Amino acid sequence: MFSLITLYLAPVIGFPWTMRIIGFISMVCCTVACLTLQTRPTSRTHSPATDKTNPKPTLLTTLRHAIDLRPLAHDPSYLTTTLAITVIEFAVFLPITYLPSAALASNLPPQTSYRLIAFLNAGSVPGRALPNYLSDHLGRFNVMIATALACTILIFCLWLPPTALGVTSEAALTVFAVLFGFWSGAAISLTPVCVAQVSEVGEVGRRVGTTFSISSFGALVGVPIGGAIVDGSPGGGYLWLVVFAGACYVLALGAFGVARWVAGPKRVWAAF
């Protein structure tokens, strides 16, 4: 939605007011979410960070109980899962960020190029739901491996050829945007479930927070590295960026394969 708002409002009311409108929409949505959020009932009466008999916890105390790096040292299943999620968070934002600018560089019209993100987001809606449903039957890690493989194939078969040949192909990029949006959706919705699968119930919240605190650095540095690759390419081309994005997904595929082998059954077709 935000990409379409920017696409159609910015030429009319200017970029600053477009960003303000997006900010107002976000504020309203977040306010409704905060007002309707409820704590899940639990039999546990207190925790070290919220025990009313203890002094008011400091920020460091709260962070210490929210982010715990110690399980990474003695739980190989959790360690490999965290590394796999970090790699896929690094990889997933490269196509999402650079697809419109790569389309512009291939001489597609600006509105068509920016509309690709809307197509990608539209594909991501079922892509965040259907893989979760399938994971209940096929296994969470198996589905993550399948989606990483699908994204790898899409990058090398639909995004790379027109970029390498310097061909303007609106059809190929549109199909890529929709299909990549679908298959990459699991990187957002299914990764916390993978953490839960290798964790005890009482540790899920803390481990999810720890994992995504670590993987956030992957998402943070991936896009600037991609920009540096574009700047260093001849003529600012996107060929090596696309190759790099595909290579990152190959690495993510391997990382989830290792995580599944470490954490799950060794039978290839077992649901895990």
C-alpha atoms as a printed R data frame, in Angstrom:
    type eleno elety resid chain resno      x       y       z
1   ATOM     1    CA   MET     A     1  0.000   0.000   0.000
2   ATOM     2    CA   PHE     A     2  2.753   2.469   0.937
3   ATOM     3    CA   SER     A     3  4.517   1.983  -2.384
4   ATOM     4    CA   LEU     A     4  1.323   2.850  -4.273
5   ATOM     5    CA   ILE     A     5  0.687   5.866  -2.027
6   ATOM     6    CA   THR     A     6  4.181   7.140  -2.767
7   ATOM     7    CA   LEU     A     7  3.850   6.403  -6.466
8   ATOM     8    CA   TYR     A     8  0.626   8.333  -6.976
9   ATOM     9    CA   LEU     A     9  0.671  11.010  -4.258
10  ATOM    10    CA   ALA     A    10  4.282  12.217  -4.436
11  ATOM    11    CA   PRO     A    11  3.889  13.809  -7.906
12  ATOM    12    CA   VAL     A    12  0.712  15.569  -6.727
13  ATOM    13    CA   ILE     A    13  1.406  16.812  -3.187
14  ATOM    14    CA   GLY     A    14  5.181  16.378  -2.981
15  ATOM    15    CA   PHE     A    15  7.407  13.873  -1.247
16  ATOM    16    CA   PRO     A    16  7.408  15.495   2.256
17  ATOM    17    CA   TRP     A    17  3.612  15.464   2.608
18  ATOM    18    CA   THR     A    18  3.454  11.957   1.157
19  ATOM    19    CA   MET     A    19  5.786  10.773   3.930
20  ATOM    20    CA   ARG     A    20  3.675  12.612   6.517
21  ATOM    21    CA   ILE     A    21  0.514  10.863   5.299
22  ATOM    22    CA   ILE     A    22  2.278   7.498   5.497
23  ATOM    23    CA   GLY     A    23  3.408   8.430   9.014
24  ATOM    24    CA   PHE     A    24 -0.166   9.308  10.043
25  ATOM    25    CA   ILE     A    25 -1.465   6.005   8.667
26  ATOM    26    CA   SER     A    26  1.256   4.129  10.554
27  ATOM    27    CA   MET     A    27  0.477   6.051  13.743
28  ATOM    28    CA   VAL     A    28 -3.217   5.171  13.584
29  ATOM    29    CA   CYS     A    29 -2.534   1.493  12.858
30  ATOM    30    CA   CYS     A    30  0.078   1.210  15.618
31  ATOM    31    CA   THR     A    31 -2.190   3.000  18.094
32  ATOM    32    CA   VAL     A    32 -5.034   0.560  17.406
33  ATOM    33    CA   ALA     A    33 -2.603  -2.354  17.754
34  ATOM    34    CA   CYS     A    34 -1.284  -1.074  21.103
35  ATOM    35    CA   LEU     A    35 -4.773  -0.441  22.473
36  ATOM    36    CA   THR     A    36 -6.087  -3.872  21.499
37  ATOM    37    CA   LEU     A    37 -3.017  -5.890  22.526
38  ATOM    38    CA   GLN     A    38 -3.529  -8.219  25.485
39  ATOM    39    CA   THR     A    39 -1.133 -10.346  27.473
40  ATOM    40    CA   ARG     A    40 -1.743 -14.054  27.119
41  ATOM    41    CA   PRO     A    41 -3.016 -15.515  30.429
42  ATOM    42    CA   THR     A    42 -0.396 -17.646  32.165
43  ATOM    43    CA   SER     A    43 -0.081 -19.539  35.390
44  ATOM    44    CA   ARG     A    44  3.314 -18.029  36.014
45  ATOM    45    CA   THR     A    45  2.846 -15.303  38.602
46  ATOM    46    CA   HIS     A    46  6.146 -13.516  38.217
47  ATOM    47    CA   SER     A    47  9.422 -13.438  36.380
48  ATOM    48    CA   PRO     A    48 12.843 -12.135  37.424
49  ATOM    49    CA   ALA     A    49 12.322  -9.012  35.347
50  ATOM    50    CA   THR     A    50  8.780  -8.245  36.571
51  ATOM    51    CA   ASP     A    51  8.722  -9.586  40.143
52  ATOM    52    CA   LYS     A    52  7.022  -6.863  42.203
53  ATOM    53    CA   THR     A    53  8.867  -7.954  45.340
54  ATOM    54    CA   ASN     A    54 12.160  -6.945  43.746
55  ATOM    55    CA   PRO     A    55 13.304  -3.398  42.999
56  ATOM    56    CA   LYS     A    56 12.149  -1.862  39.744
57  ATOM    57    CA   PRO     A    57 14.203  -3.468  36.962
58  ATOM    58    CA   THR     A    58 16.688  -1.309  35.140
59  ATOM    59    CA   LEU     A    59 17.048  -1.150  31.374
60  ATOM    60    CA   LEU     A    60 20.111  -3.418  31.537
61  ATOM    61    CA   THR     A    61 18.207  -5.952  33.645
62  ATOM    62    CA   THR     A    62 15.328  -5.975  31.180
63  ATOM    63    CA   LEU     A    63 17.681  -6.406  28.223
64  ATOM    64    CA   ARG     A    64 19.548  -9.185  29.997
65  ATOM    65    CA   HIS     A    65 16.318 -11.134  30.431
66  ATOM    66    CA   ALA     A    66 15.066 -10.308  26.926
67  ATOM    67    CA   ILE     A    67 18.246 -11.205  25.014
68  ATOM    68    CA   ASP     A    68 20.220 -14.229  26.088
69  ATOM    69    CA   LEU     A    69 23.228 -15.271  24.012
70  ATOM    70    CA   ARG     A    70 24.233 -18.182  26.247
71  ATOM    71    CA   PRO     A    71 22.070 -20.839  24.495
72  ATOM    72    CA   LEU     A    72 24.017 -20.187  21.293
73  ATOM    73    CA   ALA     A    73 27.103 -21.625  22.949
74  ATOM    74    CA   HIS     A    74 25.617 -24.942  24.084
75  ATOM    75    CA   ASP     A    75 22.659 -25.605  21.771
76  ATOM    76    CA   PRO     A    76 23.811 -26.428  18.202
77  ATOM    77    CA   SER     A    77 20.224 -26.610  16.931
78  ATOM    78    CA   TYR     A    78 19.466 -23.090  18.081
79  ATOM    79    CA   LEU     A    79 22.844 -21.793  16.877
80  ATOM    80    CA   THR     A    80 22.480 -23.149  13.334
81  ATOM    81    CA   THR     A    81 18.857 -21.982  13.150
82  ATOM    82    CA   THR     A    82 19.866 -18.464  14.181
83  ATOM    83    CA   LEU     A    83 22.665 -18.393  11.599
84  ATOM    84    CA   ALA     A    84 20.285 -19.614   8.872
85  ATOM    85    CA   ILE     A    85 17.726 -16.925   9.725
86  ATOM    86    CA   THR     A    86 20.465 -14.262   9.728
87  ATOM    87    CA   VAL     A    87 21.587 -15.306   6.242
88  ATOM    88    CA   ILE     A    88 18.075 -15.341   4.805
89  ATOM    89    CA   GLU     A    89 17.284 -11.935   6.360
90  ATOM    90    CA   PHE     A    90 20.451 -10.678   4.671
91  ATOM    91    CA   ALA     A    91 19.331 -12.114   1.329
92  ATOM    92    CA   VAL     A    92 15.615 -11.317   1.241
93  ATOM    93    CA   PHE     A    93 15.920  -7.521   1.272
94  ATOM    94    CA   LEU     A    94 18.291  -7.327  -1.697
95  ATOM    95    CA   PRO     A    95 15.648  -8.016  -4.382
96  ATOM    96    CA   ILE     A    96 12.981  -6.128  -2.425
97  ATOM    97    CA   THR     A    97 15.173  -3.006  -2.259
98  ATOM    98    CA   TYR     A    98 16.834  -3.002  -5.663
99  ATOM    99    CA   LEU     A    99 14.209  -4.466  -8.004
100 ATOM   100    CA   PRO     A   100 12.646  -1.065  -8.893
101 ATOM   101    CA   SER     A   101 15.993   0.651  -9.480
102 ATOM   102    CA   ALA     A   102 17.222  -2.305 -11.522
103 ATOM   103    CA   ALA     A   103 14.061  -2.056 -13.606
104 ATOM   104    CA   LEU     A   104 14.697   1.661 -14.122
105 ATOM   105    CA   ALA     A   105 18.233   0.872 -15.226
106 ATOM   106    CA   SER     A   106 16.809  -1.541 -17.817
107 ATOM   107    CA   ASN     A   107 14.771   1.360 -19.295
108 ATOM   108    CA   LEU     A   108 11.373   0.433 -17.902
109 ATOM   109    CA   PRO     A   109  9.112   3.474 -17.285
110 ATOM   110    CA   PRO     A   110  9.292   4.856 -13.717
111 ATOM   111    CA   GLN     A   111  5.680   4.051 -12.836
112 ATOM   112    CA   THR     A   112  6.056   0.500 -14.112
113 ATOM   113    CA   SER     A   113  9.304   0.081 -12.164
114 ATOM   114    CA   TYR     A   114  7.904   1.349  -8.880
115 ATOM   115    CA   ARG     A   115  4.741  -0.699  -9.342
116 ATOM   116    CA   LEU     A   116  6.830  -3.871  -9.143
117 ATOM   117    CA   ILE     A   117  7.022  -3.474  -5.358
118 ATOM   118    CA   ALA     A   118  3.223  -3.439  -5.207
119 ATOM   119    CA   PHE     A   119  3.157  -6.677  -7.207
120 ATOM   120    CA   LEU     A   120  5.810  -8.158  -4.911
121 ATOM   121    CA   ASN     A   121  3.790  -7.196  -1.829
122 ATOM   122    CA   ALA     A   122  0.628  -8.628  -3.358
123 ATOM   123    CA   GLY     A   123  2.382 -11.938  -3.909
124 ATOM   124    CA   SER     A   124  3.699 -11.834  -0.361
125 ATOM   125    CA   VAL     A   125  0.190 -11.852   1.161
126 ATOM   126    CA   PRO     A   126 -0.588 -15.509   0.304
127 ATOM   127    CA   GLY     A   127  3.135 -16.220   0.590
128 ATOM   128    CA   ARG     A   128  3.023 -15.522   4.307
129 ATOM   129    CA   ALA     A   129 -0.024 -17.726   4.893
130 ATOM   130    CA   LEU     A   130  0.168 -20.772   2.624
131 ATOM   131    CA   PRO     A   131  3.733 -21.857   3.581
132 ATOM   132    CA   ASN     A   132  2.725 -21.690   7.245
133 ATOM   133    CA   TYR     A   133 -0.212 -23.993   6.551
134 ATOM   134    CA   LEU     A   134  1.967 -26.406   4.585
135 ATOM   135    CA   SER     A   135  4.617 -26.377   7.315
136 ATOM   136    CA   ASP     A   136  2.171 -28.042   9.711
137 ATOM   137    CA   HIS     A   137  2.165 -31.049   7.398
138 ATOM   138    CA   LEU     A   138  5.595 -30.952   5.711
139 ATOM   139    CA   GLY     A   139  7.723 -29.457   8.489
140 ATOM   140    CA   ARG     A   140  8.879 -25.902   9.127
141 ATOM   141    CA   PHE     A   141 12.495 -26.374   8.115
142 ATOM   142    CA   ASN     A   142 11.507 -28.365   5.029
143 ATOM   143    CA   VAL     A   143  9.269 -25.522   3.864
144 ATOM   144    CA   MET     A   144 12.006 -22.947   4.524
145 ATOM   145    CA   ILE     A   145 14.416 -25.007   2.425
146 ATOM   146    CA   ALA     A   146 11.835 -25.267  -0.374
147 ATOM   147    CA   THR     A   147 11.128 -21.525  -0.366
148 ATOM   148    CA   ALA     A   148 14.835 -20.653  -0.352
149 ATOM   149    CA   LEU     A   149 15.359 -23.006  -3.302
150 ATOM   150    CA   ALA     A   150 12.416 -21.434  -5.163
151 ATOM   151    CA   CYS     A   151 13.785 -17.904  -4.585
152 ATOM   152    CA   THR     A   152 17.213 -19.001  -5.822
153 ATOM   153    CA   ILE     A   153 15.722 -20.410  -9.020
154 ATOM   154    CA   LEU     A   154 13.613 -17.291  -9.584
155 ATOM   155    CA   ILE     A   155 16.603 -14.956  -9.215
156 ATOM   156    CA   PHE     A   156 18.802 -16.923 -11.597
157 ATOM   157    CA   CYS     A   157 16.094 -17.793 -14.133
158 ATOM   158    CA   LEU     A   158 13.864 -14.700 -14.239
159 ATOM   159    CA   TRP     A   159 15.837 -11.740 -12.863
160 ATOM   160    CA   LEU     A   160 19.368 -12.544 -14.017
161 ATOM   161    CA   PRO     A   161 18.845 -13.240 -17.776
162 ATOM   162    CA   PRO     A   162 17.300  -9.865 -18.762
163 ATOM   163    CA   THR     A   163 19.795  -8.064 -16.509
164 ATOM   164    CA   ALA     A   164 22.772  -9.892 -18.039
165 ATOM   165    CA   LEU     A   165 21.536  -9.387 -21.601
166 ATOM   166    CA   GLY     A   166 20.554  -5.757 -21.061
167 ATOM   167    CA   VAL     A   167 17.049  -6.536 -22.288
168 ATOM   168    CA   THR     A   168 13.966  -4.599 -21.198
169 ATOM   169    CA   SER     A   169 11.482  -7.285 -20.151
170 ATOM   170    CA   GLU     A   170  8.490  -5.970 -18.253
171 ATOM   171    CA   ALA     A   171  6.799  -9.371 -18.340
172 ATOM   172    CA   ALA     A   172  9.775 -11.214 -16.830
173 ATOM   173    CA   LEU     A   173 10.248  -8.673 -14.043
174 ATOM   174    CA   THR     A   174  6.532  -8.573 -13.231
175 ATOM   175    CA   VAL     A   175  6.335 -12.351 -13.014
176 ATOM   176    CA   PHE     A   176  9.504 -12.359 -10.926
177 ATOM   177    CA   ALA     A   177  8.085  -9.742  -8.548
178 ATOM   178    CA   VAL     A   178  4.875 -11.692  -7.918
179 ATOM   179    CA   LEU     A   179  6.522 -15.091  -7.582
180 ATOM   180    CA   PHE     A   180  9.426 -13.826  -5.487
181 ATOM   181    CA   GLY     A   181  6.962 -12.025  -3.226
182 ATOM   182    CA   PHE     A   182  5.123 -15.303  -2.708
183 ATOM   183    CA   TRP     A   183  8.126 -17.537  -2.072
184 ATOM   184    CA   SER     A   184 10.038 -15.020   0.033
185 ATOM   185    CA   GLY     A   185  7.077 -14.440   2.371
186 ATOM   186    CA   ALA     A   186  8.126 -17.406   4.488
187 ATOM   187    CA   ALA     A   187 11.330 -15.585   5.422
188 ATOM   188    CA   ILE     A   188  9.140 -13.170   7.381
189 ATOM   189    CA   SER     A   189  6.358 -15.367   8.743
190 ATOM   190    CA   LEU     A   190  7.926 -18.798   9.218
191 ATOM   191    CA   THR     A   191 11.321 -17.999  10.720
192 ATOM   192    CA   PRO     A   192  9.997 -17.379  14.266
193 ATOM   193    CA   VAL     A   193  8.263 -20.765  14.105
194 ATOM   194    CA   CYS     A   194 11.597 -22.414  13.281
195 ATOM   195    CA   VAL     A   195 13.058 -20.870  16.430
196 ATOM   196    CA   ALA     A   196 10.099 -22.141  18.451
197 ATOM   197    CA   GLN     A   197 10.565 -25.647  17.081
198 ATOM   198    CA   VAL     A   198 14.100 -25.910  18.502
199 ATOM   199    CA   SER     A   199 13.198 -24.282  21.835
200 ATOM   200    CA   GLU     A   200 11.386 -25.192  25.022
201 ATOM   201    CA   VAL     A   201  8.024 -23.479  25.430
202 ATOM   202    CA   GLY     A   202  9.239 -21.261  28.254
203 ATOM   203    CA   GLU     A   203 12.203 -20.062  26.189
204 ATOM   204    CA   VAL     A   204 10.429 -19.208  22.949
205 ATOM   205    CA   GLY     A   205  9.914 -15.485  23.569
206 ATOM   206    CA   ARG     A   206 13.449 -14.849  24.718
207 ATOM   207    CA   ARG     A   207 15.008 -16.944  21.965
208 ATOM   208    CA   VAL     A   208 12.929 -15.306  19.235
209 ATOM   209    CA   GLY     A   209 14.007 -11.895  20.532
210 ATOM   210    CA   THR     A   210 17.645 -12.965  20.661
211 ATOM   211    CA   THR     A   211 17.569 -14.480  17.182
212 ATOM   212    CA   PHE     A   212 16.015 -11.442  15.552
213 ATOM   213    CA   SER     A   213 18.323  -9.089  17.444
214 ATOM   214    CA   ILE     A   214 21.169 -10.930  15.739
215 ATOM   215    CA   SER     A   215 19.513 -11.331  12.337
216 ATOM   216    CA   SER     A   216 18.638  -7.622  12.276
217 ATOM   217    CA   PHE     A   217 22.317  -6.931  11.597
218 ATOM   218    CA   GLY     A   218 22.064  -9.123   8.504
219 ATOM   219    CA   ALA     A   219 19.115  -7.077   7.265
220 ATOM   220    CA   LEU     A   220 20.952  -3.869   8.195
221 ATOM   221    CA   VAL     A   221 24.189  -4.503   6.290
222 ATOM   222    CA   GLY     A   222 22.778  -6.391   3.293
223 ATOM   223    CA   VAL     A   223 21.271  -3.408   1.502
224 ATOM   224    CA   PRO     A   224 24.367  -1.125   1.854
225 ATOM   225    CA   ILE     A   225 26.589  -3.948   0.610
226 ATOM   226    CA   GLY     A   226 24.280  -4.321  -2.380
227 ATOM   227    CA   GLY     A   227 24.544  -0.571  -3.019
228 ATOM   228    CA   ALA     A   228 28.331  -0.774  -2.865
229 ATOM   229    CA   ILE     A   229 28.255  -3.579  -5.443
230 ATOM   230    CA   VAL     A   230 26.138  -1.441  -7.774
231 ATOM   231    CA   ASP     A   231 28.434   1.573  -7.317
232 ATOM   232    CA   GLY     A   232 31.484  -0.579  -8.042
233 ATOM   233    CA   SER     A   233 30.011  -2.182 -11.162
234 ATOM   234    CA   PRO     A   234 30.832  -0.803 -14.618
235 ATOM   235    CA   GLY     A   235 28.361   1.950 -15.372
236 ATOM   236    CA   GLY     A   236 26.501   1.305 -12.130
237 ATOM   237    CA   GLY     A   237 24.971  -1.851 -13.576
238 ATOM   238    CA   TYR     A   238 22.962  -4.364 -11.574
239 ATOM   239    CA   LEU     A   239 24.353  -7.619 -12.991
240 ATOM   240    CA   TRP     A   240 26.677  -8.386 -10.094
241 ATOM   241    CA   LEU     A   241 24.063  -7.335  -7.567
242 ATOM   242    CA   VAL     A   242 21.650  -9.924  -8.996
243 ATOM   243    CA   VAL     A   243 24.401 -12.559  -8.933
244 ATOM   244    CA   PHE     A   244 25.197 -11.591  -5.337
245 ATOM   245    CA   ALA     A   245 21.510 -11.846  -4.337
246 ATOM   246    CA   GLY     A   246 21.289 -15.298  -5.897
247 ATOM   247    CA   ALA     A   247 24.500 -16.395  -4.183
248 ATOM   248    CA   CYS     A   248 23.122 -15.205  -0.834
249 ATOM   249    CA   TYR     A   249 20.044 -17.341  -1.357
250 ATOM   250    CA   VAL     A   250 22.233 -20.328  -2.207
251 ATOM   251    CA   LEU     A   251 24.014 -19.722   1.093
252 ATOM   252    CA   ALA     A   252 20.656 -19.418   2.909
253 ATOM   253    CA   LEU     A   253 19.522 -22.670   1.312
254 ATOM   254    CA   GLY     A   254 22.651 -24.415   2.556
255 ATOM   255    CA   ALA     A   255 22.345 -22.838   6.008
256 ATOM   256    CA   PHE     A   256 18.789 -24.094   6.470
257 ATOM   257    CA   GLY     A   257 19.850 -27.500   5.186
258 ATOM   258    CA   VAL     A   258 22.564 -27.654   7.853
259 ATOM   259    CA   ALA     A   259 20.155 -26.396  10.540
260 ATOM   260    CA   ARG     A   260 17.621 -29.059   9.618
261 ATOM   261    CA   TRP     A   261 20.280 -31.782   9.665
262 ATOM   262    CA   VAL     A   262 21.542 -30.669  13.077
263 ATOM   263    CA   ALA     A   263 18.157 -30.093  14.709
264 ATOM   264    CA   GLY     A   264 15.920 -32.665  13.043
265 ATOM   265    CA   PRO     A   265 15.791 -36.294  11.959
266 ATOM   266    CA   LYS     A   266 18.391 -37.471   9.499
267 ATOM   267    CA   ARG     A   267 15.799 -38.981   7.161
268 ATOM   268    CA   VAL     A   268 15.513 -36.658   4.173
269 ATOM   269    CA   TRP     A   269 11.738 -36.879   3.748
270 ATOM   270    CA   ALA     A   270 10.865 -36.684   7.441
271 ATOM   271    CA   ALA     A   271  8.610 -33.763   8.312
272 ATOM   272    CA   PHE     A   272 10.587 -31.261  10.373
